[in-house]
Each structure stands twice: as C-alpha cells, then as structure tokens.
Amino acid sequence: MSEDLEVVVVEEIKGDLAGVRLPDTSLDVWPLADLPEGVTVGDHVGVTVTDGTRHTVLLPRPDGVRA
C-alpha cells in the first residue's frame, strides 16, 4: 500500500488512451478513463495507489492557468 503522491504529465491523448510521463521520466500508456475527467495534453496529474487501486487528481498548471 502506497499513499505517496506522485506526479505524471499527460504527453499525448489518442482515442481512449493517454501517453503519460512517469516520475522516472519513462513513458507509459494508460486508459484515459483512469485519468481525471477533462484532462488535456500538458496537464499534471497527482497519483496515489491505495490497496492496489490508482487514484488521480488534476493538479493546477504551474502558472495557475489551464490551456
């Protein structure tokens, strides 16, 4: 069980899949349904895992403005 917040960056969205940059700088493909509603390319998403379940939250952009 891990409840430490990690941040991923949405790099690409194609159909129902999203390419995300992980904290170790590798790229992974996640189902878009696993990300917060309304997520767009460039968004930062906070991720925690509790009892094997991934929880995500859309984080504010560094400049505080969504594109």
N, C-alpha and C positions, 0 to 999 in steps of 0.2 A: 504494500500500500504506500503510495506516494502522494502527498498533497502539496509539494513544492510547485509554485507557478513557474512554468517555462513559457517562453515566447517564441512563436513561429510567425513567419511572414508569408502571406499569400503571394506567390510569384506568378501564377497562371490559373485561369479557370477555363476548362473546356467541357461543355455539357454538364454532366453531373459529377465531374472530378475536379479537384484542385491540386495544383502543384504547390507544396509548401517548403520553405527553407527552415530546417530544424536548427536548434541552438548550436549544434556542432558543425553547421554550415552545409550539411548534406541536404539533398533534395529528396522529398518523398511525395507520393500521391495519396491523397485522402479523398473519401467520398465528400462531396460538397455538403451533404446532409449532416456530416459530423462537425461542420463549422457553424458559427452563429448566422442567423438569418440576415440577409442583406450584405454579407461580406463581399468585398471587391478586391481586385488586384492591388497590392501595396499595403493592405490592411495588416496590422499586427494583432495576433490573437493569443490571448493567455490560455494556457492549457494546464489542467491538473488531471491526475488519474487517481481515482478512489475505488478500491476494491475491483480493479480491472476495467472500470468504466471511465472513458475520457469525457471531461467537462471542459467546455470552451467558453470564452467571453471575449467580445470585441473590445480592443483597447483603443484609447484615443490616439490619433496620429500625433507624432512628436510636436508638430506645430499647432495642434489642437483643432485642425480643420480637416474635414473629410473631403476627398476629391469628388 
